[in-house]
Amino acid sequence: MTEYKQCIVTRDDLKLSKGKLAVQVAHAAVTASDFADKKERDAWMKDG
């Protein structure tokens, strides 16, 4: 299985609350996983 790493960079000039920033980061992470190779994603989901 290919090893992946993810880095999500945020901007502090947007003045989002910590909660809203956390939600946006979570959305970005989920969206990125949706674009991942299906076979790799399914293997990752199976392994937990």
PDB file of N, CA, C and O in Angstrom:
ATOM      1  N   MET A   1       0.849  -1.181   0.000  1.00  0.00           N
ATOM      2  CA  MET A   1       0.000   0.000   0.000  1.00  0.00           C
ATOM      3  C   MET A   1       0.893   1.243   0.000  1.00  0.00           C
ATOM      4  O   MET A   1       1.902   1.294   0.704  1.00  0.00           O
ATOM      5  N   THR A   2       0.518   2.221  -0.781  1.00  0.00           N
ATOM      6  CA  THR A   2       1.268   3.470  -0.860  1.00  0.00           C
ATOM      7  C   THR A   2       1.067   4.281   0.408  1.00  0.00           C
ATOM      8  O   THR A   2      -0.033   4.335   0.958  1.00  0.00           O
ATOM      9  N   GLU A   3       2.141   4.911   0.865  1.00  0.00           N
ATOM     10  CA  GLU A   3       2.033   5.740   2.063  1.00  0.00           C
ATOM     11  C   GLU A   3       1.749   7.180   1.658  1.00  0.00           C
ATOM     12  O   GLU A   3       2.430   7.742   0.801  1.00  0.00           O
ATOM     13  N   TYR A   4       0.745   7.764   2.276  1.00  0.00           N
ATOM     14  CA  TYR A   4       0.374   9.145   1.997  1.00  0.00           C
ATOM     15  C   TYR A   4       0.523   9.979   3.260  1.00  0.00           C
ATOM     16  O   TYR A   4       0.403   9.475   4.377  1.00  0.00           O
ATOM     17  N   LYS A   5       0.781  11.240   3.062  1.00  0.00           N
ATOM     18  CA  LYS A   5       0.781  12.204   4.160  1.00  0.00           C
ATOM     19  C   LYS A   5      -0.072  13.378   3.717  1.00  0.00           C
ATOM     20  O   LYS A   5      -0.173  13.667   2.525  1.00  0.00           O
ATOM     21  N   GLN A   6      -0.680  14.048   4.672  1.00  0.00           N
ATOM     22  CA  GLN A   6      -1.535  15.178   4.344  1.00  0.00           C
ATOM     23  C   GLN A   6      -1.160  16.357   5.230  1.00  0.00           C
ATOM     24  O   GLN A   6      -0.943  16.213   6.433  1.00  0.00           O
ATOM     25  N   CYS A   7      -1.091  17.504   4.613  1.00  0.00           N
ATOM     26  CA  CYS A   7      -0.809  18.739   5.335  1.00  0.00           C
ATOM     27  C   CYS A   7      -1.840  19.768   4.882  1.00  0.00           C
ATOM     28  O   CYS A   7      -1.928  20.080   3.695  1.00  0.00           O
ATOM     29  N   ILE A   8      -2.604  20.286   5.809  1.00  0.00           N
ATOM     30  CA  ILE A   8      -3.608  21.296   5.482  1.00  0.00           C
ATOM     31  C   ILE A   8      -3.145  22.613   6.087  1.00  0.00           C
ATOM     32  O   ILE A   8      -2.955  22.725   7.298  1.00  0.00           O
ATOM     33  N   VAL A   9      -2.969  23.594   5.234  1.00  0.00           N
ATOM     34  CA  VAL A   9      -2.481  24.907   5.649  1.00  0.00           C
ATOM     35  C   VAL A   9      -3.671  25.847   5.757  1.00  0.00           C
ATOM     36  O   VAL A   9      -4.536  25.867   4.881  1.00  0.00           O
ATOM     37  N   THR A  10      -3.712  26.618   6.822  1.00  0.00           N
ATOM     38  CA  THR A  10      -4.811  27.567   7.010  1.00  0.00           C
ATOM     39  C   THR A  10      -4.277  28.995   7.048  1.00  0.00           C
ATOM     40  O   THR A  10      -3.094  29.235   7.287  1.00  0.00           O
ATOM     41  N   ARG A  11      -5.167  29.911   6.810  1.00  0.00           N
ATOM     42  CA  ARG A  11      -4.815  31.336   6.832  1.00  0.00           C
ATOM     43  C   ARG A  11      -5.397  31.975   8.084  1.00  0.00           C
ATOM     44  O   ARG A  11      -6.576  31.797   8.386  1.00  0.00           O
ATOM     45  N   ASP A  12      -4.578  32.713   8.804  1.00  0.00           N
ATOM     46  CA  ASP A  12      -5.083  33.349  10.023  1.00  0.00           C
ATOM     47  C   ASP A  12      -5.747  34.698   9.748  1.00  0.00           C
ATOM     48  O   ASP A  12      -6.383  35.265  10.636  1.00  0.00           O
ATOM     49  N   ASP A  13      -5.604  35.214   8.524  1.00  0.00           N
ATOM     50  CA  ASP A  13      -6.237  36.495   8.212  1.00  0.00           C
ATOM     51  C   ASP A  13      -7.735  36.354   7.940  1.00  0.00           C
ATOM     52  O   ASP A  13      -8.426  37.361   7.781  1.00  0.00           O
ATOM     53  N   LEU A  14      -8.244  35.132   7.883  1.00  0.00           N
ATOM     54  CA  LEU A  14      -9.675  34.924   7.650  1.00  0.00           C
ATOM     55  C   LEU A  14     -10.501  35.163   8.907  1.00  0.00           C
ATOM     56  O   LEU A  14     -11.719  35.327   8.833  1.00  0.00           O
ATOM     57  N   LYS A  15      -9.845  35.183  10.048  1.00  0.00           N
ATOM     58  CA  LYS A  15     -10.501  35.484  11.330  1.00  0.00           C
ATOM     59  C   LYS A  15     -11.659  34.530  11.642  1.00  0.00           C
ATOM     60  O   LYS A  15     -12.724  34.957  12.089  1.00  0.00           O
ATOM     61  N   LEU A  16     -11.437  33.238  11.401  1.00  0.00           N
ATOM     62  CA  LEU A  16     -12.444  32.240  11.747  1.00  0.00           C
ATOM     63  C   LEU A  16     -12.268  31.841  13.209  1.00  0.00           C
ATOM     64  O   LEU A  16     -11.156  31.837  13.736  1.00  0.00           O
ATOM     65  N   SER A  17     -13.382  31.505  13.853  1.00  0.00           N
ATOM     66  CA  SER A  17     -13.276  30.982  15.215  1.00  0.00           C
ATOM     67  C   SER A  17     -12.586  29.617  15.144  1.00  0.00           C
ATOM     68  O   SER A  17     -12.508  29.015  14.072  1.00  0.00           O
ATOM     69  N   LYS A  18     -12.093  29.134  16.269  1.00  0.00           N
ATOM     70  CA  LYS A  18     -11.414  27.835  16.292  1.00  0.00           C
ATOM     71  C   LYS A  18     -12.343  26.719  15.829  1.00  0.00           C
ATOM     72  O   LYS A  18     -11.923  25.802  15.124  1.00  0.00           O
ATOM     73  N   GLY A  19     -13.596  26.803  16.228  1.00  0.00           N
ATOM     74  CA  GLY A  19     -14.561  25.777  15.837  1.00  0.00           C
ATOM     75  C   GLY A  19     -14.821  25.772  14.344  1.00  0.00           C
ATOM     76  O   GLY A  19     -14.832  24.713  13.717  1.00  0.00           O
ATOM     77  N   LYS A  20     -15.031  26.953  13.768  1.00  0.00           N
ATOM     78  CA  LYS A  20     -15.278  27.044  12.324  1.00  0.00           C
ATOM     79  C   LYS A  20     -14.048  26.621  11.533  1.00  0.00           C
ATOM     80  O   LYS A  20     -14.167  25.978  10.490  1.00  0.00           O
ATOM     81  N   LEU A  21     -12.872  26.979  12.027  1.00  0.00           N
ATOM     82  CA  LEU A  21     -11.641  26.566  11.360  1.00  0.00           C
ATOM     83  C   LEU A  21     -11.504  25.042  11.397  1.00  0.00           C
ATOM     84  O   LEU A  21     -11.115  24.429  10.403  1.00  0.00           O
ATOM     85  N   ALA A  22     -11.822  24.437  12.532  1.00  0.00           N
ATOM     86  CA  ALA A  22     -11.751  22.977  12.658  1.00  0.00           C
ATOM     87  C   ALA A  22     -12.694  22.300  11.674  1.00  0.00           C
ATOM     88  O   ALA A  22     -12.342  21.289  11.067  1.00  0.00           O
ATOM     89  N   VAL A  23     -13.887  22.853  11.515  1.00  0.00           N
ATOM     90  CA  VAL A  23     -14.857  22.284  10.572  1.00  0.00           C
ATOM     91  C   VAL A  23     -14.334  22.387   9.146  1.00  0.00           C
ATOM     92  O   VAL A  23     -14.442  21.431   8.378  1.00  0.00           O
ATOM     93  N   GLN A  24     -13.774  23.520   8.787  1.00  0.00           N
ATOM     94  CA  GLN A  24     -13.247  23.703   7.433  1.00  0.00           C
ATOM     95  C   GLN A  24     -12.076  22.751   7.165  1.00  0.00           C
ATOM     96  O   GLN A  24     -11.959  22.202   6.070  1.00  0.00           O
ATOM     97  N   VAL A  25     -11.221  22.559   8.153  1.00  0.00           N
ATOM     98  CA  VAL A  25     -10.099  21.629   8.010  1.00  0.00           C
ATOM     99  C   VAL A  25     -10.624  20.199   7.842  1.00  0.00           C
ATOM    100  O   VAL A  25     -10.108  19.440   7.022  1.00  0.00           O
ATOM    101  N   ALA A  26     -11.638  19.838   8.611  1.00  0.00           N
ATOM    102  CA  ALA A  26     -12.225  18.500   8.489  1.00  0.00           C
ATOM    103  C   ALA A  26     -12.832  18.298   7.107  1.00  0.00           C
ATOM    104  O   ALA A  26     -12.660  17.240   6.502  1.00  0.00           O
ATOM    105  N   HIS A  27     -13.538  19.300   6.606  1.00  0.00           N
ATOM    106  CA  HIS A  27     -14.107  19.215   5.253  1.00  0.00           C
ATOM    107  C   HIS A  27     -12.999  19.025   4.216  1.00  0.00           C
ATOM    108  O   HIS A  27     -13.146  18.225   3.292  1.00  0.00           O
ATOM    109  N   ALA A  28     -11.909  19.744   4.365  1.00  0.00           N
ATOM    110  CA  ALA A  28     -10.788  19.622   3.427  1.00  0.00           C
ATOM    111  C   ALA A  28     -10.192  18.219   3.464  1.00  0.00           C
ATOM    112  O   ALA A  28      -9.864  17.654   2.421  1.00  0.00           O
ATOM    113  N   ALA A  29     -10.051  17.659   4.657  1.00  0.00           N
ATOM    114  CA  ALA A  29      -9.477  16.318   4.795  1.00  0.00           C
ATOM    115  C   ALA A  29     -10.372  15.266   4.150  1.00  0.00           C
ATOM    116  O   ALA A  29      -9.887  14.376   3.452  1.00  0.00           O
ATOM    117  N   VAL A  30     -11.673  15.368   4.381  1.00  0.00           N
ATOM    118  CA  VAL A  30     -12.615  14.406   3.800  1.00  0.00           C
ATOM    119  C   VAL A  30     -12.643  14.538   2.283  1.00  0.00           C
ATOM    120  O   VAL A  30     -12.646  13.534   1.572  1.00  0.00           O
ATOM    121  N   THR A  31     -12.664  15.771   1.785  1.00  0.00           N
ATOM    122  CA  THR A  31     -12.676  15.993   0.339  1.00  0.00           C
ATOM    123  C   THR A  31     -11.412  15.431  -0.300  1.00  0.00           C
ATOM    124  O   THR A  31     -11.478  14.816  -1.365  1.00  0.00           O
ATOM    125  N   ALA A  32     -10.273  15.633   0.335  1.00  0.00           N
ATOM    126  CA  ALA A  32      -9.018  15.094  -0.197  1.00  0.00           C
ATOM    127  C   ALA A  32      -9.063  13.574  -0.251  1.00  0.00           C
ATOM    128  O   ALA A  32      -8.582  12.978  -1.214  1.00  0.00           O
ATOM    129  N   SER A  33      -9.631  12.940   0.765  1.00  0.00           N
ATOM    130  CA  SER A  33      -9.711  11.478   0.753  1.00  0.00           C
ATOM    131  C   SER A  33     -10.655  10.986  -0.336  1.00  0.00           C
ATOM    132  O   SER A  33     -10.461   9.898  -0.880  1.00  0.00           O
ATOM    133  N   ASP A  34     -11.679  11.779  -0.660  1.00  0.00           N
ATOM    134  CA  ASP A  34     -12.586  11.422  -1.755  1.00  0.00           C
ATOM    135  C   ASP A  34     -11.859  11.389  -3.097  1.00  0.00           C
ATOM    136  O   ASP A  34     -12.231  10.622  -3.986  1.00  0.00           O
ATOM    137  N   PHE A  35     -10.830  12.212  -3.247  1.00  0.00           N
ATOM    138  CA  PHE A  35     -10.072  12.263  -4.490  1.00  0.00           C
ATOM    139  C   PHE A  35      -8.961  11.215  -4.546  1.00  0.00           C
ATOM    140  O   PHE A  35      -8.333  11.035  -5.589  1.00  0.00           O
ATOM    141  N   ALA A  36      -8.716  10.531  -3.444  1.00  0.00           N
ATOM    142  CA  ALA A  36      -7.661   9.519  -3.407  1.00  0.00           C
ATOM    143  C   ALA A  36      -8.052   8.325  -4.275  1.00  0.00           C
ATOM    144  O   ALA A  36      -9.224   8.134  -4.600  1.00  0.00           O
ATOM    145  N   ASP A  37      -7.073   7.545  -4.635  1.00  0.00           N
ATOM    146  CA  ASP A  37      -7.295   6.334  -5.412  1.00  0.00           C
ATOM    147  C   ASP A  37      -8.266   5.425  -4.654  1.00  0.00           C
ATOM    148  O   ASP A  37      -8.071   5.157  -3.468  1.00  0.00           O
ATOM    149  N   LYS A  38      -9.309   4.952  -5.336  1.00  0.00           N
ATOM    150  CA  LYS A  38     -10.356   4.167  -4.683  1.00  0.00           C
ATOM    151  C   LYS A  38      -9.789   2.911  -4.010  1.00  0.00           C
ATOM    152  O   LYS A  38     -10.176   2.584  -2.888  1.00  0.00           O
ATOM    153  N   LYS A  39      -8.892   2.222  -4.675  1.00  0.00           N
ATOM    154  CA  LYS A  39      -8.312   1.002  -4.112  1.00  0.00           C
ATOM    155  C   LYS A  39      -7.548   1.319  -2.821  1.00  0.00           C
ATOM    156  O   LYS A  39      -7.684   0.611  -1.823  1.00  0.00           O
ATOM    157  N   GLU A  40      -6.751   2.378  -2.851  1.00  0.00           N
ATOM    158  CA  GLU A  40      -5.993   2.776  -1.667  1.00  0.00           C
ATOM    159  C   GLU A  40      -6.925   3.225  -0.542  1.00  0.00           C
ATOM    160  O   GLU A  40      -6.710   2.879   0.619  1.00  0.00           O
ATOM    161  N   ARG A  41      -7.950   3.989  -0.883  1.00  0.00           N
ATOM    162  CA  ARG A  41      -8.902   4.477   0.119  1.00  0.00           C
ATOM    163  C   ARG A  41      -9.646   3.314   0.767  1.00  0.00           C
ATOM    164  O   ARG A  41      -9.821   3.286   1.985  1.00  0.00           O
ATOM    165  N   ASP A  42     -10.083   2.354  -0.051  1.00  0.00           N
ATOM    166  CA  ASP A  42     -10.802   1.200   0.492  1.00  0.00           C
ATOM    167  C   ASP A  42      -9.909   0.374   1.421  1.00  0.00           C
ATOM    168  O   ASP A  42     -10.369  -0.116   2.452  1.00  0.00           O
ATOM    169  N   ALA A  43      -8.635   0.222   1.058  1.00  0.00           N
ATOM    170  CA  ALA A  43      -7.700  -0.514   1.916  1.00  0.00           C
ATOM    171  C   ALA A  43      -7.504   0.217   3.236  1.00  0.00           C
ATOM    172  O   ALA A  43      -7.444  -0.408   4.294  1.00  0.00           O
ATOM    173  N   TRP A  44      -7.406   1.538   3.174  1.00  0.00           N
ATOM    174  CA  TRP A  44      -7.242   2.342   4.389  1.00  0.00           C
ATOM    175  C   TRP A  44      -8.477   2.217   5.277  1.00  0.00           C
ATOM    176  O   TRP A  44      -8.355   2.065   6.493  1.00  0.00           O
ATOM    177  N   MET A  45      -9.669   2.281   4.674  1.00  0.00           N
ATOM    178  CA  MET A  45     -10.910   2.171   5.444  1.00  0.00           C
ATOM    179  C   MET A  45     -11.011   0.786   6.093  1.00  0.00           C
ATOM    180  O   MET A  45     -11.476   0.664   7.227  1.00  0.00           O
ATOM    181  N   LYS A  46     -10.578  -0.250   5.381  1.00  0.00           N
ATOM    182  CA  LYS A  46     -10.636  -1.611   5.908  1.00  0.00           C
ATOM    183  C   LYS A  46      -9.700  -1.779   7.105  1.00  0.00           C
ATOM    184  O   LYS A  46     -10.045  -2.440   8.084  1.00  0.00           O
ATOM    185  N   ASP A  47      -8.516  -1.174   7.016  1.00  0.00           N
ATOM    186  CA  ASP A  47      -7.530  -1.309   8.095  1.00  0.00           C
ATOM    187  C   ASP A  47      -7.860  -0.459   9.309  1.00  0.00           C
ATOM    188  O   ASP A  47      -7.372  -0.731  10.406  1.00  0.00           O
ATOM    189  N   GLY A  48      -8.680   0.566   9.128  1.00  0.00           N
ATOM    190  CA  GLY A  48      -9.078   1.416  10.247  1.00  0.00           C
ATOM    191  C   GLY A  48      -8.112   2.433  10.534  1.00  0.00           C
ATOM    192  O   GLY A  48      -8.308   3.230  11.452  1.00  0.00           O
TER     193      GLY A  48
END
